[in-house]
Amino acid sequence: MKLYVGNLPFSVDEEGLKNLFKDFNAEEVTLIKDKFSGRSKGFGFVTIADDAAAKKAISEMDEKEVDGRNIKVNEAKPFDPDKSPRPKRNFNQRRRF
């Protein structure tokens, strides 16, 4: 099962994320980074093969404090390109009163 881990401190690297989930036998850890600066964007993904261990990780790690921030852990949802995008805002529209 693939887990989303959000609200991570920017100081956490991939090794630190792997250490957070070492008790749950994390197989793969991916930290999302800015392509220009290389700095963490504050979220990542952890893959755990055993579904029971993944559910245990969600229940134990969700809202856990890491370096002063409460991390968010839940099951990752696959990206759906057909999902309607957020509506665009139009800032050039003239207001009528």
C-alpha positions, 0 to 999 in steps of 0.5 A: 500500500502506498501512503501519503505523508504530508506536512513534513518539516523541510529538514527531513530528507529521504533517509529521515523519512525512511527512519520514521517508518522503519518499524513498519518495514517501508520498502520504498520512500520518495520525498518530493523536492523542488526541481530548481532548489532541491529543497523538500516540498514538505511531502512524500510517499512511503510504500509498505507491502503488508496492508496490515502494517500500512494501516497500523502505520496510518493509525500510529503516525497520523498527527505525530509530531516531527520536529515541531510539526504534526505530520499527516499520513493517509493512503495515497490516491492515484492521480486522475488526469480526467478529474476536472481541474479547479476553476480558473479565476479571472482577474481581468473581469470588470465589476458591475455595481 
